[in-house]
Amino acid sequence: MENLSTTCVIAGGGPAGMMLGYLLARAGVDVTVLEKHQDFLRDFRGDTVHPSTLQVMHELGLLEEFLKLPHSRITRVGIDIGDRHFQFGDLSHLPTVCKFIAMMPQWDFLDFLAGKARQFPNFHLLMQTEAKDLLAQNDRIAGIVATGPQGHLQIRAGLTVAADGRGSILRDKSGLKVNDLGAPFDVLWLRLPMQPGDPVDVIGRLQGGQMFVMLYRGDYWQCALVIPKGAHDAIKAEGLSKFRARLKAIAGFAADRVDQAITDFDQVKLLTVAVNRLEEWARPGLLCIGDAAHAMSPVGGVGINLAIQDAVATANILGPVLQKGVPKFSDLKKVQARRMFPTRIIQAFQLLVQNRFLEPAVLKSDRTPNPPWFLKLFDRYPLLRRIPARFVGMGPRPEHVKLAKK
Ligand SMILES: Cc1cc2nc3c(=O)[nH]c(=O)nc-3n(C[C@H](O)[C@H](O)[C@H](O)COP(=O)(O)OP(=O)(O)OC[C@H]3O[C@@H](n4cnc5c(N)ncnc54)[C@H](O)[C@@H]3O)c2cc1C
């Protein structure tokens, strides 16, 4: 068993873990990030980089270079219900440097952050290294037990951060209590080819009891079909041709590509949706952030944003302590005290949308739903579209980088 030691060990190289790793390394803290996959080319997140995340990149002096990466920009958000299009978000008036959502695959975002973090000699990124358990010492978490390409390793640290996402193993091992808030749907994740003349956009469609979202990814569409929770096996059992017919009914202009593109169920990935949160985000020596502390559903496309905001708040609160020594339990609790409010608000919004609208109008119906009153309102009065734009684009209690570079 190899033994390593560091000031802060972070399990998970997703948005929360990579951003925290970068911010701490930039402030001179010795930090080690473990990512279980060998690269960031994973497809289990959306592609949204929100105005508040772009603001953080601006505050870090990284924005200009970041925006040179291929991306598309969304300033207006809408949805098609049956044959009608409803606009409900207008980001063009946000008080942020970027008044748009940058649509960029998460692996480009994470590769970029990793590249910047690697410039600091005190940043260590261990790819293909999976956290398996917590190390405990004198009633305190003292690091992580992991397996990597060279076998088992123990990493001792003054602070252990679980940023290992909605299936967090460290959260399970910690014994911290999770409150499950329920999610009545899962997502089938698949690709359809782009064709010349396609719009460069995010497309949301609701029709005949189905919901379909298409994310523009340059040379293909990343698509999400919303299905009732647990329905995946039954859909597979119905066979490929029924599944293709289901897709064709909802894919709009891309329906003509379904037969050619979907030839096997292996091309269709099930992404399980969960909405939950920890009662307590910390134990002495251990802090959970991002989806490990509060799993977010795809509703509103805000989970990545919230994970980044957690990372910024954590760095602001704990960075100065880590520069001098080991944070106390009371320091760790300050992170939850700061971030619980936005988490509650955003999850309440996600639950409202999924339980009051998605469940009755899509998951338990086979008809095209009547547009809800609030969509009609936003569509009719353009000024009102600034409200959802602010909620989704910036979120409640946006964080700013306070931890200085060393
Ligand atoms: C179907 C679906 C679509 C979504 N679409 C969007 C969207 O469009 N926009 C949006 O903002 N949010 C979206 N979300 C929510 C979003 O994916 C999460 O809220 C966000 O990714 C949380 O970031 P995170 O860093 O906390 O965790 P994650 O992004 O899950 O990252 C965790 C990382 O930890 C690694 N890891 C896991 N276990 C270990 C281990 N034991 N050891 C080491 N590494 C480990 C994983 O490989 C991963 O890289 C979506 C969610 C779902 C389910």
The ligand as an SDF file (V2000), in Angstrom:
LIG
                    3D

 53 58  0  0  0  0  0  0  0  0999 V2000
  -29.5290   13.1970  -16.7130 C   0  0  0  0  0  0  0  0  0  0  0  0
  -28.9720   14.4020  -16.0310 C   0  0  0  0  0  0  0  0  0  0  0  0
  -28.7280   15.5600  -16.7750 C   0  0  0  0  0  0  0  0  0  0  0  0
  -28.2510   16.7060  -16.1610 C   0  0  0  0  0  0  0  0  0  0  0  0
  -28.0840   17.8330  -16.8890 N   0  0  0  0  0  0  0  0  0  0  0  0
  -27.6260   18.9560  -16.3030 C   0  0  0  0  0  0  0  0  0  0  0  0
  -27.4130   20.1630  -17.0490 C   0  0  0  0  0  0  0  0  0  0  0  0
  -27.6730   20.2350  -18.2520 O   0  0  0  0  0  0  0  0  0  0  0  0
  -26.9310   21.2360  -16.3950 N   0  0  0  0  0  0  0  0  0  0  0  0
  -26.6430   21.2030  -15.0630 C   0  0  0  0  0  0  0  0  0  0  0  0
  -26.1960   22.2230  -14.5080 O   0  0  0  0  0  0  0  0  0  0  0  0
  -26.8240   20.0880  -14.3270 N   0  0  0  0  0  0  0  0  0  0  0  0
  -27.2990   18.9660  -14.9160 C   0  0  0  0  0  0  0  0  0  0  0  0
  -27.4690   17.8310  -14.1600 N   0  0  0  0  0  0  0  0  0  0  0  0
  -27.0510   17.8280  -12.7450 C   0  0  0  0  0  0  0  0  0  0  0  0
  -25.5090   17.7750  -12.7100 C   0  0  0  0  0  0  0  0  0  0  0  0
  -25.0420   16.6920  -13.4890 O   0  0  0  0  0  0  0  0  0  0  0  0
  -24.9460   17.6440  -11.2950 C   0  0  0  0  0  0  0  0  0  0  0  0
  -25.6670   18.4460  -10.3950 O   0  0  0  0  0  0  0  0  0  0  0  0
  -23.4720   18.0470  -11.2870 C   0  0  0  0  0  0  0  0  0  0  0  0
  -22.7570   17.2500  -12.2130 O   0  0  0  0  0  0  0  0  0  0  0  0
  -22.8710   17.9120   -9.8970 C   0  0  0  0  0  0  0  0  0  0  0  0
  -21.4830   18.1340   -9.9580 O   0  0  0  0  0  0  0  0  0  0  0  0
  -20.5210   17.3880   -8.9140 P   0  0  0  0  0  0  0  0  0  0  0  0
  -19.1380   17.8360   -9.2200 O   0  0  0  0  0  0  0  0  0  0  0  0
  -21.0250   17.5470   -7.5470 O   0  0  0  0  0  0  0  0  0  0  0  0
  -20.6840   15.8190   -9.2430 O   0  0  0  0  0  0  0  0  0  0  0  0
  -20.4300   15.0280  -10.5920 P   0  0  0  0  0  0  0  0  0  0  0  0
  -20.5770   15.8900  -11.7650 O   0  0  0  0  0  0  0  0  0  0  0  0
  -21.2460   13.7970  -10.5170 O   0  0  0  0  0  0  0  0  0  0  0  0
  -18.8940   14.6330  -10.4940 O   0  0  0  0  0  0  0  0  0  0  0  0
  -18.4390   13.6600   -9.5940 C   0  0  0  0  0  0  0  0  0  0  0  0
  -17.1200   13.1390  -10.1040 C   0  0  0  0  0  0  0  0  0  0  0  0
  -16.5990   12.2280   -9.1530 O   0  0  0  0  0  0  0  0  0  0  0  0
  -16.1200   11.0680   -9.8070 C   0  0  0  0  0  0  0  0  0  0  0  0
  -16.2420    9.9880   -8.8350 N   0  0  0  0  0  0  0  0  0  0  0  0
  -17.3500    9.3500   -8.4310 C   0  0  0  0  0  0  0  0  0  0  0  0
  -17.0760    8.4580   -7.4710 N   0  0  0  0  0  0  0  0  0  0  0  0
  -15.7300    8.5430   -7.2570 C   0  0  0  0  0  0  0  0  0  0  0  0
  -14.8300    7.8700   -6.3780 C   0  0  0  0  0  0  0  0  0  0  0  0
  -15.2730    6.9460   -5.5080 N   0  0  0  0  0  0  0  0  0  0  0  0
  -13.5200    8.1920   -6.4240 N   0  0  0  0  0  0  0  0  0  0  0  0
  -13.0620    9.1420   -7.2930 C   0  0  0  0  0  0  0  0  0  0  0  0
  -13.8680    9.8050   -8.1570 N   0  0  0  0  0  0  0  0  0  0  0  0
  -15.1880    9.5120   -8.1240 C   0  0  0  0  0  0  0  0  0  0  0  0
  -17.0250   10.9180  -11.0200 C   0  0  0  0  0  0  0  0  0  0  0  0
  -16.3960   10.1620  -12.0350 O   0  0  0  0  0  0  0  0  0  0  0  0
  -17.2380   12.3860  -11.4110 C   0  0  0  0  0  0  0  0  0  0  0  0
  -16.2590   12.8330  -12.3050 O   0  0  0  0  0  0  0  0  0  0  0  0
  -27.9690   16.6870  -14.7600 C   0  0  0  0  0  0  0  0  0  0  0  0
  -28.1780   15.5230  -14.0080 C   0  0  0  0  0  0  0  0  0  0  0  0
  -28.6950   14.3980  -14.6270 C   0  0  0  0  0  0  0  0  0  0  0  0
  -28.9590   13.1700  -13.8000 C   0  0  0  0  0  0  0  0  0  0  0  0
  1  2  1  0
  2  3  1  0
  2 52  2  0
  3  4  2  0
  4  5  1  0
  4 50  1  0
  5  6  2  0
  6  7  1  0
  6 13  1  0
  7  8  2  0
  7  9  1  0
  9 10  1  0
 10 11  2  0
 10 12  1  0
 12 13  2  0
 13 14  1  0
 14 15  1  0
 14 50  1  0
 15 16  1  0
 16 17  1  0
 16 18  1  0
 18 19  1  0
 18 20  1  0
 20 21  1  0
 20 22  1  0
 22 23  1  0
 23 24  1  0
 24 25  2  0
 24 26  1  0
 24 27  1  0
 27 28  1  0
 28 29  2  0
 28 30  1  0
 28 31  1  0
 31 32  1  0
 32 33  1  0
 33 34  1  0
 33 48  1  0
 34 35  1  0
 35 36  1  0
 35 46  1  0
 36 37  1  0
 36 45  1  0
 37 38  2  0
 38 39  1  0
 39 40  1  0
 39 45  2  0
 40 41  1  0
 40 42  2  0
 42 43  1  0
 43 44  2  0
 44 45  1  0
 46 47  1  0
 46 48  1  0
 48 49  1  0
 50 51  2  0
 51 52  1  0
 52 53  1  0
M  END
$$$$
